[in-house]
């Protein structure tokens, strides 16, 4: 082989090697290489909950909130029932202390009645009943604020008296209570029962 032919073969080999290198570089450029700074699709799928997972989480929160609501509602209902029961008991036993104070008075009346049945001593019986009446009146006033007021001879006052009879008289210049049929009572300075009275009216006035 001549020297010229050998040079041509070497030239062909160099060109073939160069072409192979170019093809290899083009192949590498066509491959998709993900950017290291941006997450790929697989990473996003692992980090972001799916729609089903989000719905499941919301349903769990809703169930928890509903359970708390039911507990609060049950607590309130129990509280309401307890308050209703306590209010009813308070109404039923509100006068318990007053009644306990009256029981000794009833005992005194029973003893007075039995004594009168055996002795037939009316003056003693009358005295005993009078003492009982004074005792109960004093106790009700001092302990419970119940005070009886007298009306006989007083000026007629519609805020205190209820006139059930009237009589004209020339002896009075204003309406005056002549008879006190039924006593009136204050409870802590408030009238709780009007006195039932007979009233003397000046002549010429209705």
C-alpha positions in Angstrom: 0.0 0.0 0.0 1.2 3.4 -0.9 1.8 6.2 1.6 -1.0 8.2 0.1 -3.5 5.4 0.7 -2.5 5.1 4.3 -3.1 8.8 4.9 -6.5 8.5 3.3 -7.5 5.7 5.7 -6.3 7.6 8.7 -8.3 10.6 7.6 -11.4 8.4 7.3 -11.0 6.9 10.7 -10.6 10.4 12.3 -13.8 11.6 10.6 -15.7 8.5 11.7 -14.6 9.0 15.3 -15.6 12.6 15.2 -19.1 11.7 13.8 -19.6 9.1 16.6 -18.7 11.7 19.2 -21.2 14.2 17.8 -24.0 11.6 17.8 -23.3 10.7 21.4 -23.5 14.3 22.5 -26.8 14.8 20.7 -28.2 11.7 22.4 -27.3 13.1 25.8 -28.9 16.4 25.1 -32.2 14.7 24.2 -32.4 12.9 27.6 -34.7 14.8 30.2 -32.6 15.6 33.2 -34.7 17.0 36.1 -33.6 20.2 37.7 -32.1 19.5 41.1 -33.7 22.7 42.5 -37.3 21.7 41.5 -39.2 18.7 43.0 -40.3 16.2 40.5 -43.9 14.8 40.2 -43.2 11.8 42.5 -41.9 14.1 45.3 -45.0 16.3 45.0 -47.3 13.3 45.2 -45.6 12.1 48.4 -45.7 15.6 50.1 -49.2 16.9 49.1 -52.2 14.9 50.5 -54.6 13.5 48.0 -58.2 14.7 47.7 -59.4 11.5 49.4 -57.0 12.2 52.3 -58.2 15.7 52.7 -61.8 14.7 52.7 -61.1 12.0 55.3 -59.3 14.6 57.5 -62.3 17.0 57.3 -64.7 14.2 58.1 -62.7 13.3 61.2 -62.7 16.9 62.4 -66.4 17.2 61.8 -67.1 14.0 63.8 -65.0 15.4 66.6 -66.8 18.7 66.6 -70.2 16.9 66.5 -69.2 14.7 69.5 -68.2 17.8 71.5 -71.5 19.5 70.6 -73.5 16.4 71.8 -71.5 16.3 75.1 -72.2 20.0 75.7 -75.9 19.6 74.9 -76.1 16.7 77.3 -74.4 18.7 80.0 -76.7 21.6 79.5 -79.8 19.4 79.6 -78.6 17.8 82.9 -78.0 21.3 84.3 -81.5 22.4 83.3 -83.1 19.4 84.9 -81.1 19.8 88.1 -82.1 23.5 88.3 -85.8 22.7 87.7 -85.7 20.0 90.4 -84.0 22.4 92.9 -86.5 25.1 92.1 -89.4 22.8 92.7 -87.8 21.6 96.0 -87.3 25.2 97.0 -90.9 26.0 96.4 -92.1 22.9 98.2 -90.0 23.6 101.3 -89.8 27.4 101.3 -92.1 27.6 104.3 -90.5 24.8 106.3 -88.9 27.1 108.9 -92.1 29.0 109.3 -94.1 25.9 109.9 -91.5 24.6 112.3 -92.0 27.8 114.3 -95.8 27.2 114.3 -95.7 23.7 115.5 -95.0 24.7 119.2 -98.0 27.0 119.0 -100.2 24.2 117.9 -98.9 22.1 120.8 -99.8 24.9 123.1 -103.3 25.0 121.7 -103.7 21.3 122.2 -102.6 21.5 125.8 -104.9 24.4 126.5 -107.9 22.5 125.0 -107.1 19.4 127.0 -106.8 21.4 130.2 -110.1 23.1 129.6 -111.8 19.8 128.9 -110.7 18.4 132.2 -111.0 21.5 134.5 -113.9 23.3 132.8 -112.2 26.5 134.0 -113.0 29.1 131.4 -111.0 32.0 132.8 -107.8 29.8 132.8 -108.6 28.6 129.3 -109.1 32.2 128.1 -105.9 33.4 129.7 -104.0 30.5 128.1 -105.3 31.2 124.6 -104.5 34.9 125.0 -100.9 34.1 125.9 -100.6 31.8 122.9 -101.9 34.5 120.6 -99.4 37.0 121.9 -96.6 34.5 121.6 -97.3 33.7 118.0 -97.9 37.3 117.0 -94.6 38.4 118.6 -92.7 35.5 117.0 -94.1 36.2 113.5 -93.2 39.9 113.8 -89.7 39.5 115.2 -88.6 36.6 113.1 -90.6 36.9 109.9 -91.5 40.6 109.6 -95.2 40.0 109.8 -96.8 42.9 111.7 -100.5 43.5 112.5 -101.8 47.0 112.5 -104.8 48.4 114.3 -107.3 50.6 112.5 -110.0 51.4 115.1 -110.4 55.2 115.4 -107.9 55.9 112.6 -108.6 58.0 109.5 -109.8 55.8 106.7 -107.0 55.1 104.3 -107.8 53.2 101.0 -104.2 52.0 100.9 -104.7 50.2 104.2 -108.4 49.6 104.7 -111.2 47.9 102.8 -114.5 49.5 103.7 -117.2 46.8 103.9 -119.8 49.0 105.7 -120.4 52.8 105.9 -122.4 54.9 108.3 -123.0 58.6 108.2 -122.3 60.6 111.3 -122.4 64.3 112.3 -119.7 63.7 114.9 -116.9 63.3 112.3 -115.4 65.7 109.8 -113.6 63.0 107.8 -113.9 59.3 107.2 -112.9 57.4 110.3 -112.8 53.7 111.1 -115.5 52.8 113.6 -115.0 49.0 113.7 -112.2 46.7 112.8 -113.7 43.5 111.6 -110.5 41.9 110.3 -107.0 43.0 111.1 -104.7 44.2 108.4 -101.0 43.0 108.1 -97.7 44.3 106.9 -94.9 42.0 105.7 -91.7 44.0 105.9 -93.5 47.3 105.5 -95.7 46.1 102.6 -99.4 45.6 103.1 -100.2 42.0 102.4 -103.8 42.1 103.8 -106.1 45.1 104.0 -108.1 45.6 107.2 -111.8 45.0 106.7 -113.5 47.9 108.5 -116.7 49.8 109.1 -116.3 53.5 108.3 -118.0 56.6 109.7 -118.6 59.2 107.0 -119.3 62.9 107.6 -122.9 63.8 106.8 -123.3 65.2 103.3 -120.4 63.1 101.9 -120.6 59.8 100.1 
